[in-house]
Amino acid sequence: MPAESFNLKSIAVGAYGPSLLYGVATGAILPVIALSARSLGADIATAALVITLTGIGSLVTNVPATLIATRFGERWSLVGASLWCSAAMVLGLLAPNLAVFAAAIFMVGMAGAVFGLARQSYLTEVVPLHFRARALSTLGGVTRIGVFLGPFAAALAMSSGGLAGAYWVGAGAALLAAVLSSRVPELAAPGRLATAGSAGIEGMAGQPQPAPTVRSILRSHRRVFATVGLGVLLIAAIRATRQAVLPLLAQDIGLDVTTTALIYGLSGGIDMLIFYPAGKLMDVKGRRWVAVPCMLIMGVALILLPFTADAVGLLLVALLIGFGNGIGSGIVMTLGADFSPNPGRPQFLGIWRLLSDIGTTTGPGILAGVTAVATLSAGIWATGGLGVLAAVVLWFWIPPHRPTALARNER
């Protein structure tokens, strides 16, 4: 599709419909995973551990997901991941014991890794460079909207069906995502034509070139992973930690659960409203114009957070955190798309997502560790310091100009 004739609306349903439905599916069960685990005999600590299995499932599946996307293509990867997620929801619903339920939650994380990689790879291929950030920011925003809507749909279903209602909503939404994904046109990208078992692909001079592998991509792009990739890891760590600090601090200053939920929801609402303008700014001015302010605003807001002493102060800082996170919608995916080679894009993006998931896992761990040896305030300040560090790393390593041509490694 020529760049000058590209219209985001032309791919909106196929590109974003499955992501919205998949977000609804995962959002529907997030609030009830711990409750389901408790109903199967888990204590509080074990229930918390079960919640983390979605992240662990995604973490360990990121690299295998590249093999799936390379072998079967984006469309069938999306379909397969959605069906796997739907099956996991049903398994969680019917689980006779805690071990089976934990396996089902782990399966949800596995499906998320494949779905996220395939969706990002598809949009990177189909959207022209001058529109890339808007497309990927919209992807991030649509997914967040789905996750936001999921609990409301689950609440409606649970009003008559109990906890099982949430899993039926999740299974149904994931199944619909599979149906919609099956209608997405497949791409014949060079990075997919050669699989790990093929003899190779033709090089520019007609010589057979070995098919890209995760190891070869990791070796050839090690500098990118060690620089911008570090920034991406820090972004994920800050984002994951912010979800924990707001309710923890609200409890620490004596707010009730209703007020806490309202503040958390308003922060998320600001987050969802500004994804498209942020993407346009990245396309027009460059990625640095969004990545650096995103982390700087969130870092400073987190540093200010322990100084709040009432609901109003906490709300103002929470809105600032939501704004900072919102303007960074899609930044991790956009940077991954910019630096990814072709052929070899699925392998690169798999490693990229692995770095992001490592950050998602370690961020709350740092908060917990510092809080355990000091105070909650110290833990939050440490997280805010990571935000400032991320801003410095991203300012230093992200090119200051707007991308005007495909990366050299795509030529």
Secondary structure, DSSP 8 states (H G I E B T S, - for coil): --GGG--GGGGHHHHHHHHHHHHHHHHHHGGGHHHHHHHTT--HHHHHHHHTHHHHHHHHHHHHHHHHHHHHHHHHHHHHHHHHHHHHHHHHHH-SSHHHHHHHHHHHHHHHHHHHHHHHHHHHHHS-GGGHHHHHHHHHHHHHHHHHHHHHHHHHHHHHHTTHHHHHHHHHHHHHHHHHHTTS-----HHHHS-TTS--EE-TTS-EE----HHHHHHHTHHHHHTHHHHHHHHHHHHHHHHHHHHHHHHHTT--HHHHHHHHHHHHHHHHHTHHHHHHHHHHH-THHHHHHHHHHHHHHHHHGGG--SHHHHHHHHHHHHHHHHHTTTHHHHHHHHH--SSSHHHHHHHHHHHHHHHHHHHHHHHHHHHHHS-HHHHHHHHHHHHHHHHHHHHHHS-SS---S--GGG-
